[in-house]
């Protein structure tokens, strides 16, 4: 039997693998999550997986594991499908007017943060020497989101998901957890609007 070429998927793998000496995602939890997503989309789970759970998923690293980029792309597609399914379930259960109210409430929460002045949209880290996300870079993304909500921009959920901010310290940074929580809401809103 020939060994699997480095980086090539085996017949049972959903994704390409890293070379044996490279770090990738541990395949077992990736497979478990994607199986749960598939079951949710088929309506075969009592506790459906949500888009927020997919967005928050983190996997242990494993040598020779799944290539992160391929998994991340699949998770984005899964989140999109779950958002559409969640919207359909909500509409079926509560109707279009309730859905519109839900969107308005979510948009109001997002806009409230976006309307704050530049460099003051989020908390600073509690320790003065702690690092966080560059406030200037976060503010640029916030302005792109604001433009989208006003109808003049084109930023989508994918761009927000993929946003990476350089590190900064002190007054030039925002607390990462607060920014991440806000961006989760933004993704949720943009998916609902798409």
Backbone as numpy.savetxt, mean C-alpha at the origin, in Angstrom:
# Nx Ny Nz CAx CAy CAz Cx Cy Cz
18.58 -35.71 -11.86 17.73 -34.53 -11.86 18.62 -33.29 -11.86
18.30 -32.34 -12.71 19.07 -31.10 -12.80 18.59 -30.14 -11.73
19.51 -29.42 -11.10 19.07 -28.42 -10.12 18.37 -27.27 -10.83
17.51 -26.59 -10.07 16.81 -25.43 -10.61 17.82 -24.34 -10.90
17.79 -23.75 -12.10 18.71 -22.65 -12.38 18.47 -21.51 -11.40
19.53 -20.86 -11.01 19.43 -19.77 -10.06 18.46 -18.71 -10.56
17.49 -18.35 -9.71 16.53 -17.30 -10.05 15.33 -17.79 -10.83
15.34 -19.03 -11.29 14.21 -19.53 -12.08 13.15 -20.11 -11.15
11.87 -19.92 -11.49 10.83 -20.50 -10.64 10.74 -22.00 -10.85
10.40 -22.71 -9.79 10.11 -24.13 -9.94 8.67 -24.23 -10.43
8.23 -25.39 -10.88 6.86 -25.49 -11.39 5.80 -25.08 -10.37
6.07 -25.22 -9.08 5.08 -24.89 -8.06 5.13 -23.42 -7.64
6.17 -22.70 -8.04 6.32 -21.31 -7.62 5.44 -20.38 -8.45
4.84 -19.41 -7.77 4.07 -18.38 -8.47 4.96 -17.29 -9.01
6.12 -17.12 -8.40 6.99 -15.99 -8.71 8.41 -16.46 -8.94
9.16 -15.65 -9.68 10.58 -15.98 -9.82 11.27 -15.87 -8.46
12.30 -16.65 -8.32 13.05 -16.65 -7.06 14.38 -15.92 -7.24
14.88 -15.45 -6.12 16.22 -14.87 -6.08 17.22 -16.02 -6.20
18.44 -15.67 -6.53 19.50 -16.66 -6.51 19.66 -17.17 -5.08
20.20 -18.35 -4.93 20.31 -18.98 -3.60 21.04 -18.10 -2.58
21.95 -17.26 -3.01 22.71 -16.42 -2.08 22.04 -15.05 -1.85
20.96 -14.77 -2.56 20.26 -13.49 -2.43 19.05 -13.62 -1.51
18.69 -12.51 -0.91 17.54 -12.48 -0.02 16.29 -12.10 -0.80
15.23 -12.82 -0.56 13.92 -12.51 -1.12 12.87 -12.71 -0.06
11.61 -12.68 -0.46 10.52 -12.91 0.48 10.36 -14.40 0.74
10.11 -14.74 1.99 9.82 -16.13 2.35 8.56 -16.55 1.59
8.64 -17.59 0.77 7.49 -17.98 -0.06 6.26 -18.44 0.72
6.44 -19.06 1.87 5.29 -19.64 2.58 4.26 -18.58 2.98
4.64 -17.51 3.69 3.61 -16.51 4.02 3.07 -15.76 2.80
3.90 -15.61 1.77 3.40 -14.98 0.54 2.28 -15.83 -0.03
2.53 -17.13 -0.14 1.52 -18.05 -0.68 0.26 -18.06 0.19
0.45 -18.05 1.51 -0.70 -18.06 2.41 -1.57 -16.82 2.22
-0.93 -15.67 2.11 -1.68 -14.44 1.92 -2.41 -14.45 0.58
-1.72 -14.83 -0.47 -2.36 -14.82 -1.79 -3.47 -15.86 -1.89
-3.32 -16.99 -1.21 -4.41 -17.98 -1.17 -5.62 -17.40 -0.43
-5.36 -16.67 0.66 -6.45 -16.05 1.42 -7.14 -14.98 0.58
-6.37 -14.22 -0.19 -6.96 -13.21 -1.08 -7.84 -13.89 -2.12
-7.33 -14.95 -2.73 -8.11 -15.67 -3.74 -9.41 -16.21 -3.14
-9.33 -16.76 -1.94 -10.53 -17.28 -1.28 -11.51 -16.15 -0.98
-10.99 -15.00 -0.58 -11.85 -13.85 -0.32 -12.57 -13.43 -1.60
-11.84 -13.36 -2.68 -12.45 -12.93 -3.95 -13.47 -13.94 -4.47
-13.32 -15.20 -4.09 -14.31 -16.22 -4.45 -15.49 -16.23 -3.48
-15.37 -15.48 -2.39 -16.42 -15.48 -1.37 -16.36 -16.69 -0.46
-15.20 -17.31 -0.37 -15.06 -18.56 0.38 -14.41 -18.38 1.74
-14.36 -17.16 2.27 -13.77 -16.93 3.59 -14.77 -16.24 4.49
-14.87 -16.73 5.72 -15.75 -16.07 6.69 -15.22 -14.69 7.03
-13.92 -14.59 7.23 -13.28 -13.32 7.52 -12.51 -12.88 6.28
-13.10 -12.05 5.44 -12.42 -11.66 4.21 -11.13 -10.89 4.49
-10.17 -11.08 3.63 -8.94 -10.29 3.68 -9.29 -8.93 3.09
-8.77 -7.88 3.68 -9.04 -6.53 3.19 -7.83 -5.97 2.45
-8.09 -4.95 1.67 -7.00 -4.27 0.98 -5.99 -3.70 1.97
-6.48 -3.21 3.10 -5.57 -2.67 4.12 -4.64 -3.75 4.66
-5.15 -4.96 4.82 -4.29 -6.05 5.30 -3.23 -6.40 4.27
-3.60 -6.38 3.01 -2.62 -6.65 1.95 -1.57 -5.55 1.93
-2.02 -4.30 2.04 -1.11 -3.16 2.02 -0.12 -3.22 3.18
-0.57 -3.72 4.32 0.27 -3.76 5.52 1.13 -5.02 5.60
0.96 -5.93 4.67 1.69 -7.21 4.75 3.19 -6.98 4.70
3.88 -7.71 5.53 5.35 -7.71 5.55 5.79 -9.16 5.65
6.85 -9.48 4.95 7.30 -10.87 4.90 8.73 -10.98 5.40
8.98 -12.10 6.07 10.36 -12.40 6.47 11.19 -12.63 5.22
12.47 -12.38 5.36 13.39 -12.62 4.25 13.86 -14.07 4.28
14.16 -14.58 3.10 14.69 -15.94 2.99 15.66 -15.97 1.81
16.76 -16.65 2.00 17.70 -16.80 0.88 17.03 -17.64 -0.20
17.15 -17.16 -1.43 16.52 -17.87 -2.53 15.01 -17.72 -2.55
14.50 -16.75 -1.80 13.05 -16.53 -1.72 12.51 -15.87 -2.98
11.23 -15.55 -2.92 10.59 -14.89 -4.05 11.17 -13.50 -4.27
11.28 -13.11 -5.52 11.75 -11.77 -5.86 10.73 -10.75 -5.37
11.15 -9.81 -4.54 10.21 -8.84 -3.96 9.41 -8.05 -4.99
10.03 -7.61 -6.06 9.31 -6.78 -7.03 8.12 -7.54 -7.62
8.32 -8.80 -7.95 7.24 -9.60 -8.53 6.11 -9.79 -7.53
6.46 -10.05 -6.28 5.44 -10.22 -5.25 4.71 -8.91 -5.01
5.45 -7.82 -4.92 4.83 -6.52 -4.67 3.84 -6.15 -5.77
4.19 -6.44 -7.00 3.26 -6.16 -8.11 1.99 -7.00 -7.98
2.15 -8.26 -7.60 0.97 -9.12 -7.41 0.13 -8.62 -6.23
0.78 -8.15 -5.18 0.03 -7.64 -4.03 -0.73 -6.36 -4.40
-0.13 -5.53 -5.23 -0.84 -4.33 -5.69 -2.09 -4.73 -6.48
-1.95 -5.71 -7.36 -3.10 -6.17 -8.13 -4.15 -6.80 -7.21
-3.70 -7.53 -6.19 -4.63 -8.13 -5.23 -5.37 -7.04 -4.46
-4.65 -6.02 -4.06 -5.29 -4.92 -3.34 -6.33 -4.22 -4.22
-5.99 -4.03 -5.49 -6.94 -3.42 -6.42 -8.21 -4.27 -6.53
-8.03 -5.58 -6.67 -9.18 -6.48 -6.80 -10.00 -6.50 -5.52
-9.33 -6.49 -4.38 -10.06 -6.46 -3.11 -10.83 -5.16 -2.94
-10.23 -4.05 -3.35 -10.92 -2.76 -3.24 -12.19 -2.77 -4.09
-12.10 -3.32 -5.28 -13.28 -3.41 -6.14 -14.34 -4.31 -5.51
-13.91 -5.43 -4.94 -14.86 -6.35 -4.30 -15.48 -5.71 -3.06
-14.66 -5.00 -2.28 -15.18 -4.31 -1.08 -16.21 -3.27 -1.48
-15.93 -2.54 -2.55 -16.88 -1.54 -3.05 -18.19 -2.20 -3.45
-18.10 -3.31 -4.17 -19.31 -4.00 -4.61 -20.11 -4.53 -3.42
-19.42 -5.09 -2.43 -20.13 -5.57 -1.23 -20.80 -4.42 -0.49
-20.10 -3.31 -0.37 -20.65 -2.14 0.31 -21.88 -1.63 -0.43
-21.76 -1.51 -1.75 -22.90 -1.02 -2.55 -24.09 -1.96 -2.43
-23.85 -3.25 -2.45 -24.95 -4.22 -2.35 -25.62 -4.14 -0.98
-24.82 -3.92 0.05 -25.37 -3.90 1.41 -25.99 -2.56 1.79
-25.42 -1.46 1.30 -25.83 -0.14 1.80 -26.33 0.82 0.73
-26.05 0.56 -0.52 -26.52 1.42 -1.59 -25.54 2.51 -2.00
-25.85 3.12 -3.12 -24.97 4.12 -3.72 -24.85 5.39 -2.88
-25.93 5.80 -2.25 -25.87 7.02 -1.43 -24.93 6.84 -0.25
-25.01 5.69 0.39 -24.12 5.42 1.53 -22.67 5.35 1.05
-22.44 4.78 -0.13 -21.09 4.73 -0.68 -20.57 6.14 -0.92
-21.41 6.99 -1.47 -21.00 8.37 -1.72 -20.66 9.08 -0.42
-21.47 8.87 0.61 -21.17 9.47 1.93 -19.84 8.96 2.47
-19.62 7.66 2.31 -18.36 7.05 2.75 -17.17 7.72 2.05
-17.28 7.89 0.74 -16.20 8.54 -0.02 -16.00 9.98 0.43
-17.09 10.68 0.66 -16.99 12.08 1.10 -16.31 12.18 2.46
-16.63 11.26 3.37 -15.99 11.27 4.69 -14.50 10.97 4.58
-14.17 9.99 3.77 -12.76 9.65 3.57 -12.01 10.80 2.91
-12.62 11.40 1.90 -11.99 12.53 1.21 -11.82 13.72 2.16
-12.80 13.95 3.02 -12.71 15.06 3.97 -11.54 14.84 4.94
-11.37 13.62 5.39 -10.25 13.33 6.30 -8.92 13.55 5.60
-8.83 13.13 4.35 -7.59 13.31 3.59 -7.36 14.79 3.31
-8.39 15.48 2.88 -8.24 16.91 2.57 -7.85 17.72 3.80
-8.40 17.34 4.95 -8.05 18.06 6.18 -6.55 18.08 6.42
-5.91 16.98 6.17 -4.45 16.90 6.34 -3.75 17.67 5.22
-4.26 17.55 4.01 -3.62 18.20 2.87 -3.70 19.72 2.95
-4.71 20.24 3.61 -4.89 21.69 3.69 -3.98 22.34 4.72
-3.31 21.55 5.51 -2.37 22.13 6.47 -1.18 22.73 5.72
-0.51 23.70 6.33 0.63 24.33 5.64 1.79 23.36 5.41
2.54 23.64 4.37 3.76 22.86 4.10 4.61 22.81 5.35
5.27 21.73 5.54 6.16 21.44 6.68 5.42 21.34 8.02
4.08 21.40 7.99 3.30 21.29 9.23 2.16 20.28 9.10
2.24 19.44 8.10 1.15 18.49 7.85 1.16 17.31 8.81
2.34 16.98 9.34 2.47 15.81 10.21 3.36 16.15 11.40
3.31 15.29 12.40 4.15 15.46 13.59 5.62 15.27 13.25
6.43 15.89 14.06 7.88 15.65 14.02 8.16 14.47 14.95
9.25 13.75 14.73 9.60 12.69 15.70 9.76 13.29 17.09
9.41 12.51 18.10 9.43 13.02 19.47 10.85 13.28 19.97
11.82 12.56 19.45 13.22 12.80 19.84 13.88 13.68 18.80
14.58 14.69 19.25 15.15 15.68 18.33 16.18 15.10 17.36
16.86 14.05 17.74 17.89 13.46 16.87 17.35 12.30 16.03
16.08 12.00 16.19 15.48 10.88 15.45 15.34 11.23 13.97
15.39 10.21 13.15 15.18 10.44 11.72 13.72 10.17 11.38
13.31 10.75 10.29 11.97 10.55 9.76 12.01 10.78 8.27
10.83 10.90 7.68 10.74 11.18 6.24 10.99 12.66 6.00
11.68 12.96 4.93 11.91 14.35 4.55 10.57 15.06 4.37
10.36 16.11 5.16 9.10 16.85 5.08 8.89 17.44 3.69
9.94 17.94 3.09 9.82 18.55 1.76 9.33 17.53 0.74
9.87 16.32 0.78 9.47 15.30 -0.18 8.05 14.80 0.08
7.70 14.64 1.34 6.33 14.23 1.67 5.35 15.31 1.22
5.71 16.56 1.44 4.82 17.65 1.03 4.61 17.69 -0.48
5.63 17.36 -1.25 5.47 17.32 -2.71 4.42 16.27 -3.08
4.51 15.10 -2.47 3.50 14.07 -2.76 2.12 14.52 -2.31
2.05 15.15 -1.15 0.75 15.65 -0.66 0.15 16.65 -1.65
0.96 17.50 -2.22 0.46 18.47 -3.19 -0.02 17.79 -4.46
0.64 16.72 -4.86 0.17 15.96 -6.02 -1.17 15.29 -5.73
-1.32 14.77 -4.52 -2.60 14.15 -4.12 -3.69 15.21 -4.09
-3.38 16.37 -3.52 -4.37 17.46 -3.46 -4.81 17.85 -4.87
-3.87 17.94 -5.79 -4.21 18.28 -7.17 -5.12 17.21 -7.78
-4.84 15.97 -7.49 -5.69 14.88 -8.01 -7.11 15.01 -7.47
-7.24 15.30 -6.19 -8.57 15.41 -5.59 -9.33 16.64 -6.12
-8.58 17.63 -6.57 -9.21 18.82 -7.14 -9.47 18.65 -8.64
-9.04 17.53 -9.20 -9.30 17.25 -10.60 -8.24 17.71 -11.57
-7.12 18.24 -11.06 -6.09 18.74 -11.97 -4.82 17.90 -11.96
-4.80 16.84 -11.20 -3.61 16.00 -11.13 -3.91 14.58 -11.54
-2.85 13.81 -11.70 -3.02 12.45 -12.18 -2.40 11.40 -11.27
-1.97 11.76 -10.08 -1.34 10.77 -9.21 -2.36 9.68 -8.87
-1.92 8.44 -8.92 -2.80 7.33 -8.63 -2.33 6.54 -7.43
-3.09 5.54 -7.09 -2.76 4.70 -5.94 -1.39 4.07 -6.09
-1.05 3.66 -7.29 0.24 3.00 -7.53 1.40 3.93 -7.17
1.32 5.19 -7.57 2.39 6.14 -7.27 2.51 6.38 -5.77
1.38 6.42 -5.09 1.41 6.63 -3.64 2.00 5.39 -2.95
1.60 4.21 -3.41 2.15 2.97 -2.84 3.67 2.92 -2.98
4.16 3.37 -4.10 5.59 3.25 -4.42 6.42 4.44 -3.92
5.79 5.39 -3.29 6.52 6.58 -2.83 7.61 6.18 -1.84
8.77 6.75 -2.04 9.91 6.55 -1.15 10.44 7.94 -0.82
10.68 8.16 0.45 11.14 9.47 0.90 12.53 9.36 1.50
13.39 10.31 1.20 14.70 10.29 1.85 14.56 10.59 3.35
15.53 10.13 4.09 15.53 10.37 5.53 15.99 11.80 5.81
15.48 12.33 6.91 15.88 13.66 7.38 15.82 13.64 8.90
16.34 14.69 9.52 16.34 14.80 10.98 15.73 16.12 11.42
15.30 16.12 12.66 14.86 17.36 13.30 13.66 18.00 12.64
13.72 19.31 12.47 12.61 20.07 11.91 12.37 19.79 10.43
13.30 19.11 9.80 13.16 18.83 8.37 12.48 17.49 8.09
11.94 16.86 9.14 11.34 15.54 8.90 9.98 15.41 9.58
9.25 14.42 9.08 7.96 14.03 9.66 8.10 12.64 10.27
7.26 12.37 11.25 7.22 11.05 11.87 6.71 10.02 10.85
7.45 8.98 10.66 7.15 8.01 9.61 5.80 7.32 9.79
5.48 6.90 11.00 4.24 6.15 11.22 3.01 6.98 10.87
3.05 8.26 11.21 1.89 9.11 10.91 1.75 9.31 9.40
2.85 9.51 8.72 2.81 9.65 7.26 2.30 8.36 6.62
2.82 7.23 7.07 2.40 5.94 6.51 0.90 5.70 6.70
0.40 6.02 7.88 -1.04 5.84 8.14 -1.87 6.73 7.22
-1.42 7.95 7.03 -2.13 8.86 6.13 -2.09 8.34 4.70
-0.93 7.88 4.25 -0.82 7.38 2.88 -1.68 6.14 2.67
-1.87 5.34 3.70 -2.81 4.21 3.59 -4.22 4.72 3.28
-4.62 5.78 3.96 -5.94 6.36 3.69 -6.02 6.92 2.28
-4.94 7.55 1.84 -4.91 8.10 0.49 -5.07 6.98 -0.54
-4.34 5.89 -0.35 -4.45 4.76 -1.27 -5.88 4.23 -1.27
-6.45 4.09 -0.09 -7.83 3.61 0.02 -8.78 4.53 -0.76
-8.61 5.82 -0.61 -9.47 6.78 -1.31 -9.25 6.71 -2.82
-8.00 6.71 -3.24 -7.72 6.69 -4.68 -8.23 5.41 -5.33
-8.11 4.29 -4.64 -8.65 3.04 -5.19 -10.17 3.12 -5.31
-10.81 3.75 -4.35 -12.27 3.88 -4.39 -12.70 4.81 -5.52
-11.86 5.77 -5.86 -12.20 6.72 -6.92 -11.87 6.20 -8.31
-10.98 5.21 -8.39 -10.54 4.72 -9.71 -11.55 3.77 -10.31
